[in-house]
Amino acid sequence: MGSLENERKTTGWAARDPSGILSPYTYSLRNTGPEDVFIKVICCGICHTDIHQAKNDLGMSNYPMVPGHEVVGEVVEVGSGVNKFTAGDIVGVGYVVGCCKNCSPCNTDREQFCAKKICTFNDVYTDGKPTQGGFSGSMVVDQKFVVKIPDGLAPEQAAPLLCAGVTVYSPLNHFGLKESGLRGAILGLGGVGHMGVKMAKAMGHHVTVISSTDKKKTEALDHLGADEYLVSSDTEAMQKAAESLDYIIDTVPAFHPLEPYLSLLRIDGKLILTGVINTPLQFLTPSVMLGESNLKFFLGFHFSMSLKLCVETGRKSIAGTLVGSMKDQEEMLAFCKEKNLTSMVEVVKMDYINTAMERLEKNDVRYRFVVDVAGSKIDDQ
């Protein structure tokens, strides 16, 4: 451990160009300021966002870049103004590590929507230096953006909750969808999707998994506890399920049409998008205005229907969501501890990370890769 006066260095695995290939990279960490927590990384989950950023899929990547934003570590040192954490605490760091602390989102526990938020990696911190993520030996993070991991929750289980878990919990909470008895669906059964099934079931919902094939049917029904499984290419089954759902959480991180899923929603139903997609999504406006039967009538015969009638007979919503606030993080972790919810993970060493990211792109993981950073001999210098 270094001192407050001496510059620290750490080693992470960084992408150098849009190939996205990661390799060891040594860089400096800022000194531990009054509000900072110095964290020795234990493990870090791998998310599709890490791939998008490493490969410059969104056209805004800066290199060298150390990805990773599902970070669990041990507190080694705290600044003089830190009162939430002490050395030895097991803590987590998610997608955001900074914000302006003065705007409306920041003042209402929605800091993930701050226009000046600072992301955990591929961003610039207040000191003008690039932020680097959790595929590294250690991090220095403002205490506001650090959350304590509940006792009894293993680090490799907690890591995916810091992005995949809160990405599901936050919209369910915000849109008032936590009450028992709702009928919901999870579109896509990956890292976010499998946590969506578990959380929705724990809230007492009737849960349908929607997928493009039936290859995950047994997994969804027998292992994750979903109530139904719907193959989106099965036209008859999709029509039978029309107007049956209160919400759909769409976790698919690739282009796909929205109309087939909007048809499954009841009046006032919500399609909530969580996947990062670098191409525009398209849908017909009547698909959010009309119910299924009215949509067929509208499109087939009656293009002069009034807007008022359209709104009152459909009134479906398409919403986007971005991870969650620190309050969401704390509530979500407490919920998972209370309900004994864990993520399904495959733990790998850091030297396997490029293979893991290739497999993740092919959806060849059940259901989240977690890098054992502490066990991968990534040592601070």
GUGU-950702 format. One record per residue (C-alpha): x, y, z; residue in one letter; residue number from 1. Coordinates in steps of 0.5 Angstrom, whole numbers, m for minus. Layout:
BEGIN
{{X Y Z} A NUM}
...
END
This chain:
BEGIN
{{0 0 0} M 1}
{{3 7 m2} G 2}
{{2 13 2} S 3}
{{m2 19 1} L 4}
{{4 23 m2} E 5}
{{7 18 m6} N 6}
{{4 16 m13} E 7}
{{1 9 m14} R 8}
{{1 5 m20} K 9}
{{m3 m1 m22} T 10}
{{m3 m6 m27} T 11}
{{m10 m7 m31} G 12}
{{m12 m10 m38} W 13}
{{m13 m5 m43} A 14}
{{m15 m4 m50} A 15}
{{m11 0 m55} R 16}
{{m15 0 m61} D 17}
{{m22 m2 m64} P 18}
{{m20 m9 m64} S 19}
{{m22 m9 m57} G 20}
{{m16 m14 m55} I 21}
{{m14 m13 m48} L 22}
{{m7 m14 m46} S 23}
{{m3 m11 m39} P 24}
{{m2 m4 m38} Y 25}
{{1 0 m32} T 26}
{{m2 7 m31} Y 27}
{{m2 12 m25} S 28}
{{m8 12 m20} L 29}
{{m9 19 m16} R 30}
{{m7 20 m9} N 31}
{{m13 18 m4} T 32}
{{m16 25 m3} G 33}
{{m21 27 3} P 34}
{{m27 23 0} E 35}
{{m24 18 m4} D 36}
{{m23 10 m2} V 37}
{{m17 6 m5} F 38}
{{m20 m1 m7} I 39}
{{m16 m7 m8} K 40}
{{m20 m11 m13} V 41}
{{m22 m18 m12} I 42}
{{m26 m19 m18} C 43}
{{m30 m16 m24} C 44}
{{m36 m18 m28} G 45}
{{m36 m17 m36} I 46}
{{m41 m14 m39} C 47}
{{m43 m13 m47} H 48}
{{m42 m5 m45} T 49}
{{m35 m7 m44} D 50}
{{m34 m10 m51} I 51}
{{m38 m4 m54} H 52}
{{m33 1 m51} Q 53}
{{m27 m3 m52} A 54}
{{m29 m4 m60} K 55}
{{m31 3 m61} N 56}
{{m38 1 m63} D 57}
{{m41 7 m60} L 58}
{{m35 11 m64} G 59}
{{m33 15 m57} M 60}
{{m27 10 m55} S 61}
{{m21 13 m52} N 62}
{{m15 9 m52} Y 63}
{{m11 6 m48} P 64}
{{m18 3 m44} M 65}
{{m18 m1 m38} V 66}
{{m26 m4 m38} P 67}
{{m30 m7 m33} G 68}
{{m35 m3 m29} H 69}
{{m38 m9 m24} E 70}
{{m32 m9 m19} V 71}
{{m32 m12 m12} V 72}
{{m26 m10 m8} G 73}
{{m23 m9 m1} E 74}
{{m22 m3 2} V 75}
{{m15 m2 4} V 76}
{{m15 6 5} E 77}
{{m20 12 6} V 78}
{{m19 19 6} G 79}
{{m20 24 12} S 80}
{{m27 25 10} G 81}
{{m30 18 9} V 82}
{{m35 16 14} N 83}
{{m38 10 10} K 84}
{{m33 5 10} F 85}
{{m27 3 14} T 86}
{{m21 m2 12} A 87}
{{m23 m9 11} G 88}
{{m30 m7 8} D 89}
{{m32 m11 2} I 90}
{{m35 m6 m3} V 91}
{{m37 m5 m10} G 92}
{{m37 0 m16} V 93}
{{m41 0 m21} G 94}
{{m42 4 m28} Y 95}
{{m41 11 m25} V 96}
{{m36 14 m21} V 97}
{{m37 22 m21} G 98}
{{m43 27 m22} C 99}
{{m44 34 m21} C 100}
{{m47 34 m15} K 101}
{{m52 40 m16} N 102}
{{m57 38 m22} C 103}
{{m64 36 m21} S 104}
{{m62 29 m22} P 105}
{{m56 29 m17} C 106}
{{m61 32 m12} N 107}
{{m66 27 m13} T 108}
{{m62 21 m12} D 109}
{{m62 20 m20} R 110}
{{m54 21 m21} E 111}
{{m54 16 m27} Q 112}
{{m57 21 m31} F 113}
{{m53 27 m29} C 114}
{{m51 31 m35} A 115}
{{m44 31 m32} K 116}
{{m43 24 m30} K 117}
{{m37 21 m30} I 118}
{{m37 13 m32} C 119}
{{m32 8 m29} T 120}
{{m28 8 m35} F 121}
{{m27 11 m42} N 122}
{{m29 18 m39} D 123}
{{m25 24 m36} V 124}
{{m24 25 m29} Y 125}
{{m25 32 m25} T 126}
{{m17 32 m25} D 127}
{{m17 31 m33} G 128}
{{m14 24 m33} K 129}
{{m18 18 m36} P 130}
{{m22 14 m32} T 131}
{{m20 6 m32} Q 132}
{{m24 1 m30} G 133}
{{m24 m6 m26} G 134}
{{m20 m10 m30} F 135}
{{m14 m8 m26} S 136}
{{m11 m9 m19} G 137}
{{m14 m3 m16} S 138}
{{m18 3 m16} M 139}
{{m19 10 m13} V 140}
{{m26 12 m12} V 141}
{{m30 17 m9} D 142}
{{m34 15 m3} Q 143}
{{m41 17 m6} K 144}
{{m40 12 m11} F 145}
{{m38 6 m7} V 146}
{{m43 1 m4} V 147}
{{m42 m4 1} K 148}
{{m43 m11 0} I 149}
{{m48 m15 5} P 150}
{{m44 m20 9} D 151}
{{m45 m27 6} G 152}
{{m46 m25 m1} L 153}
{{m39 m28 m5} A 154}
{{m35 m23 m9} P 155}
{{m36 m27 m15} E 156}
{{m44 m27 m14} Q 157}
{{m44 m19 m12} A 158}
{{m40 m17 m18} A 159}
{{m46 m18 m24} P 160}
{{m51 m15 m19} L 161}
{{m47 m8 m20} L 162}
{{m49 m7 m27} C 163}
{{m54 m13 m29} A 164}
{{m58 m13 m23} G 165}
{{m59 m6 m22} V 166}
{{m61 m5 m29} T 167}
{{m67 m9 m28} V 168}
{{m68 m7 m21} Y 169}
{{m68 0 m22} S 170}
{{m74 0 m28} P 171}
{{m78 m4 m24} L 172}
{{m78 0 m18} N 173}
{{m78 7 m22} H 174}
{{m84 5 m26} F 175}
{{m88 2 m20} G 176}
{{m87 m5 m22} L 177}
{{m85 m9 m16} K 178}
{{m92 m11 m13} E 179}
{{m94 m18 m13} S 180}
{{m99 m21 m18} G 181}
{{m96 m17 m25} L 182}
{{m95 m21 m31} R 183}
{{m88 m19 m34} G 184}
{{m83 m22 m39} A 185}
{{m76 m22 m40} I 186}
{{m73 m21 m47} L 187}
{{m67 m24 m48} G 188}
{{m64 m29 m43} L 189}
{{m57 m27 m42} G 190}
{{m53 m23 m36} G 191}
{{m58 m18 m35} V 192}
{{m64 m23 m37} G 193}
{{m63 m28 m32} H 194}
{{m63 m23 m26} M 195}
{{m69 m20 m29} G 196}
{{m72 m27 m28} V 197}
{{m70 m28 m21} K 198}
{{m72 m21 m19} M 199}
{{m79 m21 m22} A 200}
{{m80 m28 m19} K 201}
{{m78 m26 m12} A 202}
{{m83 m20 m13} M 203}
{{m88 m25 m14} G 204}
{{m89 m24 m22} H 205}
{{m92 m29 m27} H 206}
{{m85 m29 m31} V 207}
{{m85 m30 m39} T 208}
{{m78 m31 m42} V 209}
{{m78 m29 m49} I 210}
{{m73 m32 m54} S 211}
{{m71 m32 m61} S 212}
{{m70 m40 m61} T 213}
{{m72 m45 m56} D 214}
{{m65 m47 m54} K 215}
{{m66 m44 m47} K 216}
{{m73 m47 m45} K 217}
{{m71 m52 m40} T 218}
{{m66 m47 m37} E 219}
{{m71 m42 m36} A 220}
{{m77 m46 m34} L 221}
{{m73 m51 m30} D 222}
{{m67 m48 m27} H 223}
{{m69 m40 m27} L 224}
{{m76 m41 m25} G 225}
{{m80 m38 m31} A 226}
{{m87 m39 m31} D 227}
{{m87 m39 m39} E 228}
{{m83 m39 m45} Y 229}
{{m84 m36 m51} L 230}
{{m81 m36 m58} V 231}
{{m81 m30 m62} S 232}
{{m81 m33 m69} S 233}
{{m87 m38 m67} D 234}
{{m93 m33 m70} T 235}
{{m98 m37 m67} E 236}
{{m96 m37 m60} A 237}
{{m94 m30 m60} M 238}
{{m101 m28 m63} Q 239}
{{m104 m32 m57} K 240}
{{m100 m28 m52} A 241}
{{m102 m21 m55} A 242}
{{m104 m16 m50} E 243}
{{m102 m21 m44} S 244}
{{m97 m17 m41} L 245}
{{m96 m11 m36} D 246}
{{m89 m10 m38} Y 247}
{{m83 m13 m42} I 248}
{{m76 m12 m40} I 249}
{{m72 m12 m47} D 250}
{{m64 m14 m45} T 251}
{{m62 m15 m53} V 252}
{{m56 m11 m54} P 253}
{{m57 m12 m62} A 254}
{{m62 m9 m67} F 255}
{{m69 m12 m67} H 256}
{{m76 m10 m69} P 257}
{{m80 m8 m63} L 258}
{{m87 m8 m66} E 259}
{{m88 m16 m64} P 260}
{{m86 m15 m57} Y 261}
{{m91 m8 m57} L 262}
{{m97 m13 m59} S 263}
{{m96 m17 m53} L 264}
{{m97 m11 m48} L 265}
{{m103 m9 m44} R 266}
{{m106 m2 m44} I 267}
{{m101 2 m40} D 268}
{{m96 m3 m41} G 269}
{{m89 m2 m42} K 270}
{{m83 m4 m46} L 271}
{{m77 m2 m42} I 272}
{{m70 m2 m46} L 273}
{{m64 m4 m43} T 274}
{{m59 m6 m48} G 275}
{{m54 m2 m51} V 276}
{{m55 m2 m59} I 277}
{{m51 2 m64} N 278}
{{m56 3 m70} T 279}
{{m63 6 m69} P 280}
{{m69 2 m67} L 281}
{{m76 3 m71} Q 282}
{{m83 2 m70} F 283}
{{m90 4 m72} L 284}
{{m93 10 m68} T 285}
{{m100 6 m68} P 286}
{{m96 0 m65} S 287}
{{m96 4 m58} V 288}
{{m102 8 m59} M 289}
{{m107 2 m60} L 290}
{{m109 m5 m58} G 291}
{{m107 m11 m62} E 292}
{{m114 m12 m65} S 293}
{{m115 m4 m66} N 294}
{{m108 m4 m69} L 295}
{{m110 m9 m74} K 296}
{{m116 m5 m76} F 297}
{{m112 1 m76} F 298}
{{m107 m1 m81} L 299}
{{m112 m5 m85} G 300}
{{m118 0 m86} F 301}
{{m118 6 m82} H 302}
{{m113 11 m83} F 303}
{{m117 17 m81} S 304}
{{m118 14 m73} M 305}
{{m117 20 m68} S 306}
{{m111 21 m64} L 307}
{{m115 21 m58} K 308}
{{m118 14 m59} L 309}
{{m111 12 m61} C 310}
{{m108 14 m54} V 311}
{{m114 11 m50} E 312}
{{m114 4 m53} T 313}
{{m107 3 m53} G 314}
{{m103 8 m49} R 315}
{{m97 3 m49} K 316}
{{m90 6 m47} S 317}
{{m83 5 m49} I 318}
{{m78 7 m44} A 319}
{{m70 7 m43} G 320}
{{m66 6 m37} T 321}
{{m59 7 m35} L 322}
{{m56 2 m29} V 323}
{{m59 5 m23} G 324}
{{m57 10 m18} S 325}
{{m53 9 m11} M 326}
{{m60 9 m8} K 327}
{{m62 3 m12} D 328}
{{m55 0 m12} Q 329}
{{m56 m1 m4} E 330}
{{m64 m3 m4} E 331}
{{m62 m8 m10} M 332}
{{m57 m11 m6} L 333}
{{m61 m11 0} A 334}
{{m67 m14 m4} F 335}
{{m62 m20 m6} C 336}
{{m59 m21 1} K 337}
{{m66 m22 3} E 338}
{{m69 m26 m2} K 339}
{{m62 m30 m3} N 340}
{{m62 m28 m10} L 341}
{{m55 m30 m14} T 342}
{{m52 m29 m21} S 343}
{{m50 m35 m25} M 344}
{{m43 m34 m26} V 345}
{{m37 m37 m30} E 346}
{{m31 m35 m26} V 347}
{{m24 m34 m31} V 348}
{{m17 m31 m30} K 349}
{{m15 m25 m33} M 350}
{{m11 m28 m38} D 351}
{{m17 m31 m41} Y 352}
{{m21 m25 m42} I 353}
{{m20 m24 m49} N 354}
{{m23 m31 m50} T 355}
{{m29 m29 m45} A 356}
{{m31 m23 m49} M 357}
{{m31 m27 m56} E 358}
{{m35 m32 m52} R 359}
{{m40 m27 m49} L 360}
{{m41 m24 m56} E 361}
{{m43 m31 m58} K 362}
{{m48 m31 m52} N 363}
{{m43 m37 m50} D 364}
{{m44 m36 m43} V 365}
{{m48 m38 m37} R 366}
{{m50 m33 m36} Y 367}
{{m44 m28 m33} R 368}
{{m37 m28 m34} F 369}
{{m33 m26 m27} V 370}
{{m26 m25 m28} V 371}
{{m22 m27 m21} D 372}
{{m17 m21 m21} V 373}
{{m14 m22 m14} A 374}
{{m13 m29 m16} G 375}
{{m9 m27 m23} S 376}
{{m3 m24 m20} K 377}
{{m4 m17 m22} I 378}
{{0 m13 m17} D 379}
{{1 m6 m16} D 380}
{{7 m3 m17} Q 381}
END
